[in-house]
Amino acid sequence: MSFQKKLNFDDLKKYIIDIFFPNRCPFCGKVVKWNESCCEKCFDEIPFIKTKHCKKCGQEICICNDTEIFYDGCVSIVDYRGVIREGIINLKLDKAVNLVDVFKDDIYKKLSDIIDVEKINIVTAVPMHKSTKRIREYNQADVIAEKVSKTINKPFNSKLLIKLSNDVAQHKLTRLERSKAVKGLFSAEEKHIGEIDGKIVLLCDDIITTGSTLNECAKILKYNGAESVYCFTIASTSLCDDKSENV
């Protein structure tokens, strides 16, 4: 079989891009082969979640009885520490857009723990305020959501939600303060409300801590007709572990 036949279109694209822009490990930045997602050393250090988390709220210590949860299920792949912390910071700085590729084989399996993946109608992301996006030029949650949508073969729309203003750095807030801080922070995009009505939506972000942001977004989606909302994040952390920079 010829080399060309062995590669699908996406692989061929990666191979060509690698000639000019060498593929790098999203965690340490080391150059790796064009068809590798990260270096072996970093992969061995990835803190995959092994403890049981609530399938509804997505937390290791369930909060379903402490607050109203608007989303119908939530799942994460890794703990936010070690190489994952470095990788997500790199993703936010547009240095590791290939981060999601590391978990390509885990996404479908993880989502299957909370929903029949085939029933998902549309994939979207927690939005970034336009002023922040103008500075960064992209939203890391969009990168995650788009790659997840391709993995599960479902349509992606980054415009279902809009962020009305910039919020304070949430890692400085308590759970209650976070919940209050996100109220009124998001809205549905009127031009796309019809794409929400009656749909099962998968909402993506990079990290879940208290779930306040995901919960507020899920509430908006449901108020505008979504049948159900499920959430996916790369990493999960807790208030005592949350040292994420507002980068």
PERA-V8001 format. One record per pair of residues at least 24 apart in sequence whose C-alpha atoms are under 7 Angstrom apart, sorted by sequence separation. I is the first residue (numbers start at 1). J is the second residue. D is the distance in whole Angstrom. If there is no record, write none. Layout:
I:J:D, I:J:D
//
This chain:
162:186:6, 163:187:6, 161:186:7, 162:187:5, 196:221:7, 201:226:7, 208:233:6, 123:149:6, 161:187:6, 162:188:6, 200:226:6, 203:229:7, 207:233:5, 161:188:5, 162:189:6, 197:224:7, 198:225:6, 199:226:5, 200:227:6, 201:228:6, 202:229:6, 203:230:6, 204:231:6, 205:232:7, 206:233:5, 207:234:6, 208:235:7, 209:236:6, 49:77:6, 160:188:6, 161:189:5, 196:224:7, 197:225:4, 198:226:5, 199:227:5, 200:228:5, 201:229:5, 202:230:5, 203:231:5, 204:232:5, 205:233:5, 206:234:5, 207:235:5, 208:236:5, 209:237:5, 210:238:7, 48:77:6, 49:78:5, 160:189:5, 196:225:6, 197:226:5, 198:227:5, 199:228:7, 200:229:6, 201:230:6, 202:231:6, 203:232:6, 204:233:6, 206:235:6, 207:236:6, 208:237:6, 209:238:5, 48:78:4, 49:79:6, 159:189:7, 182:212:7, 196:226:5, 209:239:6, 47:78:6, 48:79:6, 123:154:7, 182:213:6, 186:217:7, 193:224:7, 47:79:6, 122:154:6, 123:155:6, 124:156:6, 160:192:6, 188:220:6, 121:154:7, 122:155:5, 123:156:5, 124:157:5, 125:158:6, 160:193:7, 179:212:5, 183:216:7, 187:220:6, 188:221:7, 122:156:6, 123:157:6, 124:158:5, 127:161:6, 129:163:5, 178:212:6, 182:216:7, 75:110:7, 127:162:6, 128:163:6, 129:164:7, 175:210:6, 75:111:7, 124:160:7, 127:163:6, 129:165:6, 46:83:6, 129:166:6, 45:83:7, 46:84:7, 42:83:7, 73:114:6, 100:144:6, 108:152:6, 97:143:7, 100:147:7, 104:151:7, 92:140:6, 91:140:6, 27:83:6, 27:86:6, 55:114:6, 145:204:5, 27:87:4, 144:204:7, 26:87:6, 37:98:7, 144:205:7, 141:204:6, 37:101:6, 38:102:7, 141:205:5, 37:102:5, 141:206:6, 26:96:5, 171:242:6, 26:98:6, 171:243:7, 26:99:5, 171:244:7, 126:203:7, 169:246:6, 121:199:6, 122:200:7, 123:201:6, 124:202:6, 125:203:5, 126:204:6, 121:200:5, 122:201:5, 123:202:5, 124:203:5, 125:204:5, 126:205:6, 120:200:5, 121:201:6, 122:202:6, 123:203:6, 124:204:6, 125:205:6, 120:201:6, 120:202:7, 71:215:6, 70:215:6, 69:215:6, 71:218:5, 70:218:6, 70:219:5, 80:235:5, 92:247:7, 72:228:6, 74:230:6, 75:231:6, 76:232:6, 78:234:6, 79:235:5, 80:236:6, 71:228:7, 72:229:6, 73:230:5, 74:231:4, 75:232:5, 76:233:5, 77:234:5, 78:235:5, 79:236:5, 80:237:5, 71:229:5, 72:230:5, 73:231:6, 74:232:6, 75:233:7, 76:234:5, 77:235:6, 78:236:6, 79:237:6, 71:230:6, 76:235:5, 76:236:6
//
